[in-house]
Amino acid sequence: MSNDYDVVILGAGAAGLSAGLYSTRAMLSTLMIESIGPGGQLLITDDIENYPGFREGVKGQTLADEMYNQAERFGAKMEYAEIEGVENLYDDRKLVRTSEGDFTARALIIATGGSHNKLGVPGEDEFGGRGVSYCAVCDGNFFRGQDVVVVGGGDSAMDESFYLTGICNSVTIIHRRDDLRATKVLQDRAFSNPKYKWLWSHVVEEFVGNDVLEAARVKNVKTDEVYDYPTAAAFVYVGFHPNTEAFQEKLEMDELGHIHGDLHMRTNIPKVYVCGDARAESTRQLGAAVGDGITAALAAFHDLSA
Ligand SMILES: Cc1cc2nc3c(=O)[nH]c(=O)nc-3n(C[C@H](O)[C@H](O)[C@H](O)COP(=O)(O)OP(=O)(O)OC[C@H]3O[C@@H](n4cnc5c(N)ncnc54)[C@H](O)[C@@H]3O)c2cc1C
């Protein structure tokens, strides 16, 4: 496989795969570099109900497969590697360092998306894979018929907890406030489902157990009461951070590490673009990531043809 391309796309989630489709259809030689597998967050999403074109919704894995096959059909290449850094960004040939070697390109499209935050409490790492999880779709089945908790009150927490209500005996939402941040339609769906239980104004202080997780040690922030809430599993959805460590000090970013891009997804460096959840001001929605990826690829085509 060649190591030099017109366009290298960093990350193959929805944004990267969309960029790959448009870039190859514009006859630009295109490599996508991805560490886990094509689809990114789609791989940890069960049902997607708000992506246009699917009246009954679509499974994340199904959409990821279709997007990848479509990009590949037009000639996009895939390298499975961990992106370690970028260099020579102002040169004609920009360099990407990866665990599988170096790649060069005339244009780079950064589509590395983001990942869920950890709570940062004792026991979280210790019980990772033994009860503490960040992906209901991946791990929920291990706790079929059991009582589990979900930590968080946003869209991801509500989406994923709803998935868990289909397989678990009960799902307790542990939320530090006394109302949800999630979209109204998701709230309504949760409040009308008898499988939910609610621990309002509670935070998790620790995960406890022996070989496996046995309880979340919670604190009522209104009364300061601390007690162990028994659970077979804890699914954590408490925010999100962009995967942009490899570009620190290289590109202009906001205070959380999202890379600034203009309306055409151009960053502060010519022929370096950003799209999807890694971009500052992103709405962090699938349709938006797809649109960003398309826009970035079209801008790259325009700039490389000038
Ligand atoms: C549980 C959940 C449910 C969701 N539900 C919905 C929904 O119903 N509707 C909706 O519109 N949106 C939903 N979203 C959000 C939507 O999935 C995202 O906005 C969208 O997928 C972001 O795409 P992306 O390509 O920007 O990033 P990502 O999907 O995060 O893809 C980035 C890719 O880059 C790769 N990568 C990152 N760093 C490196 C590195 N250093 N080296 C190599 N590869 C790297 C990652 O492995 C990943 O594959 C949901 C998200 C989650 C987590």
The ligand as an SDF file (V2000), in Angstrom:
LIG
                    3D

 53 58  0  0  0  0  0  0  0  0999 V2000
  -24.4300    6.2850   22.8380 C   0  0  0  0  0  0  0  0  0  0  0  0
  -24.5790    7.3180   21.7550 C   0  0  0  0  0  0  0  0  0  0  0  0
  -25.8040    7.5150   21.1610 C   0  0  0  0  0  0  0  0  0  0  0  0
  -25.9410    8.4800   20.1550 C   0  0  0  0  0  0  0  0  0  0  0  0
  -27.1690    8.6490   19.5620 N   0  0  0  0  0  0  0  0  0  0  0  0
  -27.2940    9.5540   18.5700 C   0  0  0  0  0  0  0  0  0  0  0  0
  -28.5580    9.7230   17.9180 C   0  0  0  0  0  0  0  0  0  0  0  0
  -29.5310    9.0430   18.2360 O   0  0  0  0  0  0  0  0  0  0  0  0
  -28.6280   10.6570   16.9250 N   0  0  0  0  0  0  0  0  0  0  0  0
  -27.5720   11.4180   16.5450 C   0  0  0  0  0  0  0  0  0  0  0  0
  -27.7270   12.2410   15.6370 O   0  0  0  0  0  0  0  0  0  0  0  0
  -26.3760   11.2830   17.1470 N   0  0  0  0  0  0  0  0  0  0  0  0
  -26.2110   10.3710   18.1520 C   0  0  0  0  0  0  0  0  0  0  0  0
  -25.0050   10.2330   18.7720 N   0  0  0  0  0  0  0  0  0  0  0  0
  -23.8940   11.1100   18.3570 C   0  0  0  0  0  0  0  0  0  0  0  0
  -23.2780   10.6530   17.0220 C   0  0  0  0  0  0  0  0  0  0  0  0
  -23.0660    9.2580   17.0680 O   0  0  0  0  0  0  0  0  0  0  0  0
  -21.9540   11.3920   16.8270 C   0  0  0  0  0  0  0  0  0  0  0  0
  -22.2090   12.7800   16.7830 O   0  0  0  0  0  0  0  0  0  0  0  0
  -21.2440   11.0040   15.5300 C   0  0  0  0  0  0  0  0  0  0  0  0
  -21.1920    9.6200   15.3700 O   0  0  0  0  0  0  0  0  0  0  0  0
  -19.8380   11.5980   15.5450 C   0  0  0  0  0  0  0  0  0  0  0  0
  -19.1210   11.1340   14.4490 O   0  0  0  0  0  0  0  0  0  0  0  0
  -17.5770   11.5060   14.2710 P   0  0  0  0  0  0  0  0  0  0  0  0
  -17.1520   10.8130   13.0250 O   0  0  0  0  0  0  0  0  0  0  0  0
  -17.3810   12.9700   14.3710 O   0  0  0  0  0  0  0  0  0  0  0  0
  -16.8050   10.9120   15.5370 O   0  0  0  0  0  0  0  0  0  0  0  0
  -16.6540    9.4230   16.0810 P   0  0  0  0  0  0  0  0  0  0  0  0
  -17.8410    8.6160   15.8120 O   0  0  0  0  0  0  0  0  0  0  0  0
  -16.2100    9.5980   17.4880 O   0  0  0  0  0  0  0  0  0  0  0  0
  -15.4760    8.8130   15.1880 O   0  0  0  0  0  0  0  0  0  0  0  0
  -14.1240    9.1490   15.3900 C   0  0  0  0  0  0  0  0  0  0  0  0
  -13.2610    7.9850   14.9600 C   0  0  0  0  0  0  0  0  0  0  0  0
  -11.8890    8.3700   15.0850 O   0  0  0  0  0  0  0  0  0  0  0  0
  -11.1560    7.3060   15.6310 C   0  0  0  0  0  0  0  0  0  0  0  0
   -9.9900    7.8410   16.3380 N   0  0  0  0  0  0  0  0  0  0  0  0
   -9.9910    8.7730   17.3300 C   0  0  0  0  0  0  0  0  0  0  0  0
   -8.7300    9.0150   17.7510 N   0  0  0  0  0  0  0  0  0  0  0  0
   -7.9220    8.2060   17.0150 C   0  0  0  0  0  0  0  0  0  0  0  0
   -6.5180    7.9880   16.9850 C   0  0  0  0  0  0  0  0  0  0  0  0
   -5.6690    8.6710   17.7850 N   0  0  0  0  0  0  0  0  0  0  0  0
   -6.0210    7.0840   16.1100 N   0  0  0  0  0  0  0  0  0  0  0  0
   -6.8540    6.4090   15.2810 C   0  0  0  0  0  0  0  0  0  0  0  0
   -8.1940    6.5830   15.2500 N   0  0  0  0  0  0  0  0  0  0  0  0
   -8.7280    7.4670   16.1140 C   0  0  0  0  0  0  0  0  0  0  0  0
  -12.1300    6.6270   16.5890 C   0  0  0  0  0  0  0  0  0  0  0  0
  -11.7570    5.2580   16.8110 O   0  0  0  0  0  0  0  0  0  0  0  0
  -13.4480    6.7550   15.8470 C   0  0  0  0  0  0  0  0  0  0  0  0
  -13.7110    5.6310   15.0330 O   0  0  0  0  0  0  0  0  0  0  0  0
  -24.8240    9.2540   19.7510 C   0  0  0  0  0  0  0  0  0  0  0  0
  -23.5870    9.0360   20.3480 C   0  0  0  0  0  0  0  0  0  0  0  0
  -23.4490    8.0700   21.3440 C   0  0  0  0  0  0  0  0  0  0  0  0
  -22.1010    7.8040   21.9610 C   0  0  0  0  0  0  0  0  0  0  0  0
  1  2  1  0
  2  3  1  0
  2 52  2  0
  3  4  2  0
  4  5  1  0
  4 50  1  0
  5  6  2  0
  6  7  1  0
  6 13  1  0
  7  8  2  0
  7  9  1  0
  9 10  1  0
 10 11  2  0
 10 12  1  0
 12 13  2  0
 13 14  1  0
 14 15  1  0
 14 50  1  0
 15 16  1  0
 16 17  1  0
 16 18  1  0
 18 19  1  0
 18 20  1  0
 20 21  1  0
 20 22  1  0
 22 23  1  0
 23 24  1  0
 24 25  2  0
 24 26  1  0
 24 27  1  0
 27 28  1  0
 28 29  2  0
 28 30  1  0
 28 31  1  0
 31 32  1  0
 32 33  1  0
 33 34  1  0
 33 48  1  0
 34 35  1  0
 35 36  1  0
 35 46  1  0
 36 37  1  0
 36 45  1  0
 37 38  2  0
 38 39  1  0
 39 40  1  0
 39 45  2  0
 40 41  1  0
 40 42  2  0
 42 43  1  0
 43 44  2  0
 44 45  1  0
 46 47  1  0
 46 48  1  0
 48 49  1  0
 50 51  2  0
 51 52  1  0
 52 53  1  0
M  END
$$$$
